[in-house]
Amino acid sequence: MRNVIINADDFGLCRGVNYGILDSHRFGIVNSTTMLVNMPGTEHAVELARIHPELQVGIHLSLTCGRPVSGGVPSLVNEKGYFRYTSRIFEEKEINVNEVEMEWETQIDRFLSFGLPLSHIDSHHHVHSFRPLIPIVKRLSERYGVPVRNVFEEDVEGINLLTDQFSMDFYGEGVSVEGLKGILKSSRAGESLEIMCHPAYIDSFLKENSSYCEERLRELDVLSKSNLL
């Protein structure tokens, strides 16, 4: 295989997602995943990861999905105790960076409590690339000795990046065998590449909590083909 990471996001979201990621790994080309540690499918994902240690597992830091793992982060939650931020966090003018750092450190510590090797850091909705949070990500990367998904739109100094290149084009209308081959063909020679993906089977939780469902099934079909790389 080329120096390519095919990373499935949202491991731990629910059982349908977990099984979709696992099948895309066992029978296809997914070789990495990142786990949400604050969702209903987290413990199930941990069990699957322990059975399949060859699958690299990182953490999918959350600030826009589920409840916080730590206590004492009132600025980050709504009246029901869920994260109040959405994927539109990038439009927020202010955010309590101290609470974010405490919460993300607690999420990583929870991951490590499962006894799984931590491969790298990324985040749900790419919030780790939000400018006020970049210094936090740098400190966490150094503290835990792991690289960070290279999704930054500007040059960042001193951050250990997972790959030279990153692609989010295998998503929505870009989900096809031809689309995946096009990403690989257009990548710069000699540089490492991460391709983000979201394979899943649709279960009741996913159907009720995500607008991106049918597309995940199409991703599963493509990624389960073992001869693409």
Buried (B, 14 or more C-beta within 10 A) or exposed (E): EEEBBBBBBBBBBBBBBBBBBBBBBEEBBBBBBBBBBBBBBBEBBBEBBEEEEEBBBBBBBBBBBBEBBBEEBEEBBEEEEBBBBEEEBEEEEEBBEEBBBBBBBBBBEBBBEBEBEBBBBBBBBBBBBBEEBBBBBBBBBEEBEBBBBBBBEEEBEEBBBBBBBBBBBBBEEBBBEEBBEBBBEEBEEEEBBBBBBBBBBBBEBBEEBBEEBEBBBEBBBBBBBEEBB
